[in-house]
Amino acid sequence: MVDKDLLSIQEARALVRAARKAQAEFAQLGQERVDGIIKAIADALYAQAEPLAALAVEETGFGKVQDKKVKNILASEKLYAAIKDMKTIGILSEDKEHKVTEIAVPMGVIAGIIPSTNPTSTTIYKSMIALKAGNAIVFTPHPSARKCIGRTVELIRGVLHDCGVCEDVVSVMSVPTLEGSTELMKIVDLILATGGPGMVKAAYSSGTPALGVGAGNVPAFIERSADIEDAVAKIFASKTFDNGTVCASEQSIVTEAVIADKVKAALVAHGAYFLEGEKLEKVKRVMERSNGAMNPEIVGRDAMYIAAKAGIEVPAGTRLLVSDEKGVGPRYPFSKEKLTALLGFYVVNDWKEACEMCHALLQNGGIGHSLAIHSRNEEVIREFGLKKPVSRLLVNTPSTHGAVGISTSLFPSFTLGCGTVGGSSTSDNVTPLNLMNIRRVAYDLGNAVCAAPAQQGYGQTHGQTHGKTYGQAEAQADAASLDVQAITAMILEQLKKMA
């Protein structure tokens, strides 16, 4: 009988060995050559954006083909436009005045952890940013998306072959197990982790440097000065995009009591159905597993599917199922991240109370990620920007589209850092610049800083230490040293007497 875990471990080792050899050759290529390869990959994967999207939906059951196509285009065409002029190979800069030269150094072999919610787009994105910085990458796919991720890597390897480059700079595990993925993370140079909290935690616990992202329990605050119709339309566009599988999608709406009825009416007009009584309880029963984790059977599904799964009837055309939520925490499932067509709804008295509510929601599984605000009041927006523990504050824009760089000028990315507050080593939308080291060559400035302290005038020109010259400071240090010696002698004398 074949030991699947052992086979997976052996495969991880073999892929990394091959990747190291290929990366050593790839790292010798110049910037122009690397850019040409990246362009060829972007063009080829752009052409396959829809077939790959269809394959992902067919295999995982998550999301919508047309929306996954948009994500594939973002990860290929749009990403290429953002990185094509980046200097990432060789000499980055030469500062002749300060005599410092900066040189890009690839990190080596990267482990790419890919989720089932955005499988093909994340694979394209991570391949392109890794190669742009001169690295190789080995993917460990989510088991439920192995086929579509494998096909994406196959297409990329085909482009590499046509470009005359060893295909092993991009590879994927065909036998992904927990043990194999753990081994992969131990033997690479960097982990680029996108996935559930467990996998991201494992990446940071592996002993290998890692860039991981946390969960995104994104609140959307509709403040009283907002254009309510515009805000609701954008929230619907975002939350229903690929059936809510992007971690930056809105998970709850927070609004003020003075406009709550108008916001509710707008939500209903756009296709929201407010759950109550037994219908609400039935939906809650299918939302989570017994351990409180999301039920994968409803992830990336539309509202009608969830209603049928829960055994309730809702109006035809319902796009989101909404609950008037009263609290935040484990006993309130609508206060958690819901990567599907479910939305919490909170009413507060004013923007200050909204601040507290948004903070509580973020602490309930989304700290450091993103927050959306719809407002025309720049003072309120500024206060949220200054105070909220997030890496992205998205203003008057769909949260999904804004965070990944579709509707904003943020970098196109499917790895959204959450900063140290969210347990992440970066708060960036991760780019090729996050995947390289910088070697700095620094020349002597010729200002004789190493001259002997006894040189005339040295104490007055270079040795001011809180108003004292180096000579005075050294005298005090000598005195302190004598004090320490005296105290030590006294202690030794006492020890002798005790003996």
C-alpha positions as CSV (number, residue, x, y, z in Angstrom):
1,M,0.0,0.0,0.0
2,V,1.3,3.5,-0.9
3,D,2.0,5.8,2.0
4,K,0.4,9.0,0.7
5,D,2.0,11.3,3.3
6,L,5.5,9.9,2.6
7,L,4.9,10.3,-1.1
8,S,3.9,13.9,-0.6
9,I,7.0,14.6,1.5
10,Q,9.2,13.1,-1.1
11,E,7.5,15.1,-3.9
12,A,8.0,18.3,-1.9
13,R,11.7,17.6,-1.6
14,A,12.1,16.7,-5.2
15,L,10.3,19.8,-6.4
16,V,12.3,22.1,-4.3
17,R,15.6,20.5,-5.4
18,A,14.6,21.1,-9.0
19,A,13.4,24.6,-8.3
20,R,16.7,25.6,-6.7
21,K,18.6,24.4,-9.8
22,A,16.2,26.3,-12.1
23,Q,16.2,29.4,-10.0
24,A,20.0,29.6,-10.0
25,E,19.9,29.8,-13.8
26,F,16.8,32.1,-13.9
27,A,18.6,34.6,-11.5
28,Q,21.2,35.1,-14.1
29,L,18.8,36.6,-16.6
30,G,18.7,40.4,-17.0
31,Q,15.7,42.7,-16.3
32,E,14.7,42.9,-19.9
33,R,14.6,39.2,-20.4
34,V,12.7,38.6,-17.2
35,D,10.1,41.2,-18.2
36,G,9.7,39.6,-21.5
37,I,8.9,36.3,-19.8
38,I,6.4,37.9,-17.4
39,K,4.7,39.6,-20.4
40,A,4.4,36.2,-22.2
41,I,2.8,34.6,-19.1
42,A,0.4,37.5,-18.7
43,D,-0.7,37.3,-22.3
44,A,-1.2,33.5,-22.2
45,L,-3.1,33.4,-19.0
46,Y,-5.2,36.4,-20.0
47,A,-6.3,34.4,-23.1
48,Q,-7.3,31.5,-20.8
49,A,-9.1,33.6,-18.2
50,E,-12.5,32.3,-18.8
51,P,-11.7,28.5,-19.3
52,L,-9.7,28.6,-16.0
53,A,-12.6,30.4,-14.3
54,A,-15.0,27.7,-15.5
55,L,-12.7,24.9,-14.4
56,A,-12.4,26.5,-10.9
57,V,-16.2,26.8,-10.5
58,E,-16.7,23.3,-11.8
59,E,-14.2,21.8,-9.4
60,T,-14.8,23.7,-6.2
61,G,-18.5,24.7,-6.6
62,F,-17.5,28.2,-5.3
63,G,-18.4,31.5,-7.0
64,K,-19.3,32.6,-10.5
65,V,-17.5,32.0,-13.8
66,Q,-17.7,35.6,-15.0
67,D,-16.4,37.0,-11.7
68,K,-13.6,34.5,-11.5
69,K,-12.7,35.5,-15.1
70,V,-12.4,39.1,-13.9
71,K,-10.1,38.0,-11.1
72,N,-7.9,36.0,-13.6
73,I,-7.7,39.1,-15.7
74,L,-6.7,41.2,-12.7
75,A,-4.0,38.6,-11.9
76,S,-2.6,38.6,-15.4
77,E,-3.2,41.7,-17.6
78,K,-3.8,44.3,-14.8
79,L,-1.0,42.9,-12.6
80,Y,1.5,43.0,-15.5
81,A,0.6,46.7,-16.1
82,A,1.4,47.4,-12.5
83,I,4.7,45.6,-12.4
84,K,6.1,46.0,-15.9
85,D,8.2,49.1,-15.1
86,M,9.4,47.9,-11.6
87,K,13.2,47.4,-11.2
88,T,13.6,44.0,-9.6
89,I,16.7,42.5,-11.1
90,G,20.3,43.7,-10.7
91,I,21.2,47.2,-9.7
92,L,18.1,49.1,-8.4
93,S,19.7,52.5,-7.7
94,E,23.1,54.2,-7.4
95,D,23.3,57.3,-5.1
96,K,26.6,58.9,-6.1
97,E,26.3,61.7,-3.6
98,H,25.9,59.4,-0.6
99,K,27.9,56.5,-2.2
100,V,25.3,53.8,-1.7
101,T,24.4,51.3,-4.4
102,E,21.3,49.1,-4.0
103,I,21.2,45.6,-5.6
104,A,18.2,43.3,-5.8
105,V,18.8,39.8,-4.5
106,P,16.1,37.1,-5.1
107,M,14.9,35.3,-2.0
108,G,15.3,31.9,-3.8
109,V,12.5,29.3,-3.7
110,I,9.1,30.3,-2.4
111,A,6.3,28.1,-1.2
112,G,2.9,29.3,-2.6
113,I,-0.1,28.2,-0.5
114,I,-3.3,28.5,-2.6
115,P,-6.9,28.6,-1.3
116,S,-9.9,27.0,-2.9
117,T,-11.9,30.3,-3.0
118,N,-9.5,32.1,-5.4
119,P,-7.5,29.2,-6.8
120,T,-6.5,30.1,-10.4
121,S,-6.2,33.9,-9.9
122,T,-4.0,33.5,-6.9
123,T,-1.8,31.0,-8.7
124,I,-1.3,33.4,-11.7
125,Y,-0.6,36.3,-9.3
126,K,1.9,34.6,-7.1
127,S,3.8,33.1,-10.1
128,M,4.2,36.5,-11.8
129,I,5.3,38.4,-8.7
130,A,7.7,35.6,-7.7
131,L,9.3,35.4,-11.2
132,K,9.4,39.2,-11.5
133,A,11.7,39.2,-8.5
134,G,13.9,36.4,-9.8
135,N,12.5,33.6,-7.6
136,A,11.2,30.1,-8.2
137,I,7.9,29.1,-6.7
138,V,6.5,25.7,-5.7
139,F,2.7,25.5,-5.0
140,T,0.9,23.5,-2.5
141,P,-2.8,23.6,-3.7
142,H,-5.9,23.2,-1.6
143,P,-7.0,19.6,-2.2
144,S,-10.4,20.6,-3.4
145,A,-8.9,22.9,-6.1
146,R,-6.0,20.6,-7.2
147,K,-7.2,20.2,-10.8
148,C,-7.7,23.9,-11.7
149,I,-4.5,25.0,-9.9
150,G,-2.6,22.2,-11.7
151,R,-3.9,23.3,-15.0
152,T,-2.9,27.0,-14.3
153,V,0.6,25.9,-13.5
154,E,0.7,23.7,-16.6
155,L,-0.1,26.7,-18.8
156,I,2.6,28.8,-17.1
157,R,5.2,26.0,-17.5
158,G,4.3,25.8,-21.2
159,V,5.1,29.5,-21.6
160,L,8.4,29.1,-19.7
161,H,9.3,26.2,-22.1
162,D,8.5,28.3,-25.1
163,C,10.7,31.1,-23.7
164,G,13.6,28.8,-23.3
165,V,13.5,28.8,-19.5
166,C,13.6,25.8,-17.3
167,E,9.9,25.1,-16.3
168,D,10.9,24.0,-12.8
169,V,10.9,27.7,-11.6
170,V,7.2,27.1,-11.3
171,S,5.8,23.8,-10.1
172,V,3.0,22.3,-8.1
173,M,2.5,19.4,-5.8
174,S,0.3,16.7,-7.3
175,V,-0.1,14.9,-3.9
176,P,-0.9,17.7,-1.5
177,T,-1.2,16.5,2.1
178,L,-0.7,18.3,5.4
179,E,2.6,16.4,6.0
180,G,3.9,17.3,2.5
181,S,2.9,20.9,2.8
182,T,4.6,21.1,6.2
183,E,7.8,19.7,4.7
184,L,7.6,22.1,1.8
185,M,7.3,25.0,4.2
186,K,10.4,23.8,6.1
187,I,12.8,23.6,3.1
188,V,12.0,26.7,1.1
189,D,13.3,30.2,1.6
190,L,10.0,32.1,2.0
191,I,6.4,31.1,2.4
192,L,3.7,33.2,0.6
193,A,0.5,32.0,2.4
194,T,-3.0,32.7,1.4
195,G,-5.6,30.5,3.0
196,G,-7.5,29.7,6.3
197,P,-6.2,30.8,9.7
198,G,-4.9,27.3,10.4
199,M,-2.7,27.2,7.3
200,V,-1.4,30.8,7.8
201,K,-0.6,30.0,11.4
202,A,1.3,26.9,10.3
203,A,3.3,29.0,7.9
204,Y,4.4,31.4,10.6
205,S,5.2,28.5,12.9
206,S,7.3,26.6,10.3
207,G,10.6,28.3,11.2
208,T,10.8,29.7,7.6
209,P,10.2,33.4,6.9
210,A,6.6,33.9,5.8
211,L,4.2,36.5,4.4
212,G,0.7,35.5,5.4
213,V,-2.7,37.1,5.6
214,G,-5.4,36.9,8.2
215,A,-9.1,36.6,7.9
216,G,-11.2,39.6,6.7
217,N,-14.3,40.3,8.8
218,V,-14.9,43.6,7.0
219,P,-17.5,46.0,8.4
220,A,-19.0,48.6,6.1
221,F,-20.1,51.8,7.8
222,I,-22.8,53.9,6.1
223,E,-22.6,57.3,7.8
224,R,-25.5,59.7,7.8
225,S,-23.9,62.0,5.1
226,A,-23.5,59.2,2.6
227,D,-25.2,58.8,-0.7
228,I,-27.3,55.8,0.5
229,E,-28.3,54.5,-2.9
230,D,-24.7,54.6,-4.1
231,A,-23.4,53.0,-0.9
232,V,-25.9,50.1,-1.1
233,A,-25.4,49.5,-4.8
234,K,-21.6,49.3,-4.2
235,I,-22.0,47.0,-1.3
236,F,-24.2,44.6,-3.3
237,A,-21.7,44.7,-6.2
238,S,-18.9,43.8,-3.8
239,K,-20.6,41.2,-1.6
240,T,-22.2,39.3,-4.5
241,F,-18.9,39.4,-6.6
242,D,-18.0,35.8,-7.0
243,N,-20.6,35.0,-4.3
244,G,-18.5,36.7,-1.6
245,T,-15.4,34.5,-1.8
246,V,-12.9,37.4,-1.6
247,C,-11.8,37.9,2.0
248,A,-12.1,41.7,1.5
249,S,-15.9,41.5,0.9
250,E,-18.2,43.2,3.3
251,Q,-19.4,41.0,6.2
252,S,-21.6,43.5,8.1
253,I,-23.3,46.8,7.5
254,V,-23.1,49.3,10.4
255,T,-25.4,52.4,10.0
256,E,-26.8,55.2,12.1
257,A,-30.3,55.2,13.5
258,V,-31.3,58.4,11.7
259,I,-30.9,56.8,8.3
260,A,-31.4,53.1,9.2
261,D,-34.9,52.9,7.6
262,K,-33.7,54.4,4.3
263,V,-30.7,52.0,4.3
264,K,-33.0,49.0,4.9
265,A,-35.3,50.1,2.2
266,A,-32.4,50.4,-0.3
267,L,-31.1,47.0,0.7
268,V,-34.5,45.4,0.1
269,A,-34.9,47.2,-3.2
270,H,-31.5,45.7,-4.4
271,G,-32.5,42.2,-3.4
272,A,-31.8,41.8,0.3
273,Y,-34.1,39.6,2.4
274,F,-34.1,40.2,6.2
275,L,-34.3,37.0,8.1
276,E,-36.5,36.7,11.2
277,G,-37.8,34.0,13.6
278,E,-37.7,30.4,12.4
279,K,-36.2,31.3,9.1
280,L,-33.3,33.0,10.8
281,E,-32.7,30.1,13.1
282,K,-32.7,27.6,10.2
283,V,-30.1,29.6,8.3
284,K,-28.0,29.9,11.4
285,R,-28.1,26.1,11.7
286,V,-26.5,25.7,8.2
287,M,-24.0,28.5,8.6
288,E,-21.4,26.8,10.8
289,R,-20.0,23.5,11.8
290,S,-20.2,22.3,15.4
291,N,-16.8,23.9,16.2
292,G,-17.9,27.3,15.0
293,A,-16.1,27.2,11.7
294,M,-17.7,28.2,8.4
295,N,-19.7,25.4,6.7
296,P,-17.9,24.8,3.4
297,E,-21.1,23.7,1.9
298,I,-22.4,27.2,1.7
299,V,-19.1,29.1,1.0
300,G,-19.2,30.9,-2.3
301,R,-22.9,30.1,-2.9
302,D,-25.7,32.4,-3.8
303,A,-28.7,33.4,-1.5
304,M,-31.2,31.1,-3.2
305,Y,-28.9,28.1,-2.7
306,I,-28.4,28.9,1.0
307,A,-32.2,29.3,1.5
308,A,-32.9,26.0,-0.1
309,K,-30.1,24.4,1.9
310,A,-31.7,25.8,5.1
311,G,-35.2,24.7,4.0
312,I,-36.8,28.1,3.8
313,E,-38.6,30.1,1.2
314,V,-37.5,33.6,0.1
315,P,-38.7,35.9,-2.7
316,A,-37.4,35.1,-6.2
317,G,-34.4,37.1,-7.0
318,T,-33.1,37.4,-3.5
319,R,-29.4,38.2,-3.7
320,L,-28.4,38.6,0.0
321,L,-29.7,37.1,3.3
322,V,-29.4,39.7,6.0
323,S,-29.8,39.5,9.8
324,D,-30.5,42.3,12.2
325,E,-27.7,41.4,14.6
326,K,-27.7,42.5,18.2
327,G,-24.2,41.4,19.4
328,V,-20.7,40.4,18.4
329,G,-19.0,37.2,19.3
330,P,-19.3,33.4,19.1
331,R,-23.0,33.4,20.0
332,Y,-23.7,35.8,17.0
333,P,-22.8,34.0,13.8
334,F,-23.7,36.9,11.6
335,S,-20.9,38.9,13.3
336,K,-18.3,36.6,11.9
337,E,-16.6,36.3,8.5
338,K,-19.1,34.8,6.0
339,L,-17.6,34.1,2.5
340,T,-21.0,33.8,1.0
341,A,-24.3,35.7,0.4
342,L,-24.9,36.4,4.1
343,L,-24.6,39.8,5.8
344,G,-25.0,41.2,9.3
345,F,-26.8,44.5,9.9
346,Y,-26.2,46.8,12.9
347,V,-27.8,50.1,13.9
348,V,-25.9,52.6,16.1
349,N,-26.7,56.1,17.4
350,D,-23.8,58.0,15.8
351,W,-20.4,57.7,14.2
352,K,-18.6,57.4,17.5
353,E,-20.7,54.4,18.4
354,A,-20.1,53.1,14.9
355,C,-16.4,53.3,15.6
356,E,-16.7,51.1,18.6
357,M,-19.0,48.6,16.7
358,C,-16.6,48.4,13.8
359,H,-13.7,47.8,16.2
360,A,-15.6,45.0,17.9
361,L,-16.4,43.4,14.6
362,L,-12.8,43.6,13.5
363,Q,-11.6,42.0,16.7
364,N,-14.0,39.2,16.1
365,G,-11.8,37.7,13.3
366,G,-10.8,40.6,11.0
367,I,-8.3,42.7,12.9
368,G,-5.7,44.4,10.6
369,H,-7.5,43.6,7.3
370,S,-9.9,46.1,5.8
371,L,-12.8,48.4,6.7
372,A,-15.2,50.2,4.3
373,I,-16.8,53.6,4.9
374,H,-19.4,55.4,2.9
375,S,-19.5,59.1,3.9
376,R,-19.1,62.6,2.6
377,N,-17.8,63.8,6.0
378,E,-14.1,64.1,5.6
379,E,-13.6,64.6,9.4
380,V,-15.3,61.3,10.1
381,I,-13.3,59.6,7.4
382,R,-10.1,61.0,8.8
383,E,-11.0,59.8,12.3
384,F,-11.6,56.3,11.0
385,G,-8.3,56.4,9.1
386,L,-6.4,57.5,12.2
387,K,-8.0,55.2,14.7
388,K,-9.2,51.9,13.1
389,P,-6.8,48.9,13.3
390,V,-6.9,48.0,9.6
391,S,-4.4,48.0,6.7
392,R,-6.9,49.3,4.2
393,L,-9.7,51.9,4.8
394,L,-11.8,51.8,1.7
395,V,-13.8,55.0,1.1
396,N,-17.0,55.2,-1.0
397,T,-16.0,52.1,-3.0
398,P,-16.9,48.4,-3.1
399,S,-14.7,46.8,-0.5
400,T,-13.8,43.7,-2.6
401,H,-12.9,45.8,-5.6
402,G,-11.2,48.5,-3.6
403,A,-9.0,46.2,-1.6
404,V,-7.6,44.1,-4.5
405,G,-7.0,47.2,-6.6
406,I,-9.8,47.1,-9.2
407,S,-11.7,50.3,-8.1
408,T,-8.8,52.0,-6.3
409,S,-5.2,52.7,-6.9
410,L,-4.0,50.0,-4.5
411,F,-1.7,47.5,-5.9
412,P,-3.5,44.6,-7.7
413,S,-3.1,41.7,-5.2
414,F,-4.6,38.5,-3.9
415,T,-2.4,38.5,-0.8
416,L,-3.6,41.4,1.4
417,G,-1.3,41.8,4.5
418,C,-2.9,42.6,7.9
419,G,0.1,44.1,9.7
420,T,1.4,42.9,13.0
421,V,-1.9,43.7,14.7
422,G,-3.4,41.0,12.5
423,G,-0.6,38.5,12.9
424,S,1.0,39.3,9.6
425,S,4.5,40.5,8.8
426,T,3.3,43.1,6.3
427,S,0.4,45.4,5.9
428,D,1.0,45.7,2.1
429,N,-0.9,44.5,-0.8
430,V,2.0,42.1,-1.6
431,T,4.1,43.0,-4.6
432,P,7.3,41.7,-6.2
433,L,9.1,44.2,-4.0
434,N,8.1,42.1,-1.0
435,L,9.8,39.1,-2.5
436,M,13.4,40.2,-2.8
437,N,16.2,41.2,-0.5
438,I,18.2,44.4,-1.1
439,R,22.0,44.3,-0.8
440,R,23.5,47.8,-0.1
441,V,27.0,48.6,-1.2
442,A,28.2,51.5,0.9
443,Y,31.5,53.4,0.3
444,D,33.6,55.3,2.9
445,L,32.6,59.0,2.9
446,G,36.2,60.1,3.5
447,N,35.4,62.3,6.5
448,A,37.9,60.7,8.9
449,V,35.3,59.6,11.5
450,C,37.7,56.9,12.7
451,A,40.5,59.4,13.8
452,A,41.8,58.9,17.3
453,P,39.7,60.6,20.1
454,A,42.9,62.3,21.4
455,Q,43.1,64.4,18.2
456,Q,42.9,68.1,19.0
457,G,39.3,69.4,19.0
458,Y,37.7,66.0,18.7
459,G,35.8,66.2,21.9
460,Q,34.3,69.6,21.0
461,T,33.4,68.7,17.4
462,H,32.3,65.1,17.6
463,G,32.0,64.1,21.2
464,Q,29.1,66.1,22.6
465,T,27.2,63.7,24.8
466,H,24.3,65.5,26.6
467,G,26.5,68.6,26.9
468,K,29.7,66.7,27.9
469,T,32.8,66.0,25.8
470,Y,33.9,62.4,25.2
471,G,36.7,63.0,27.7
472,Q,34.3,63.9,30.4
473,A,32.0,61.0,29.5
474,E,34.9,58.6,29.6
475,A,36.0,59.9,33.0
476,Q,32.5,59.2,34.4
477,A,32.5,55.8,32.8
478,D,35.8,55.0,34.5
479,A,34.5,56.1,37.9
480,A,31.4,53.9,37.4
481,S,33.7,51.0,36.5
482,L,35.6,51.5,39.8
483,D,32.4,51.6,41.7
484,V,31.4,48.3,40.2
485,Q,34.8,46.8,41.0
486,A,34.6,47.9,44.6
487,I,31.1,46.5,45.0
488,T,32.2,43.2,43.5
489,A,35.2,43.0,45.9
490,M,32.8,43.6,48.8
491,I,30.5,40.8,47.7
492,L,33.4,38.4,47.3
493,E,34.7,39.3,50.8
494,Q,31.3,38.6,52.3
495,L,31.1,35.2,50.5
496,K,34.5,34.3,51.9
497,K,33.3,35.1,55.5
498,M,30.1,33.0,54.9
499,A,32.2,30.1,53.8
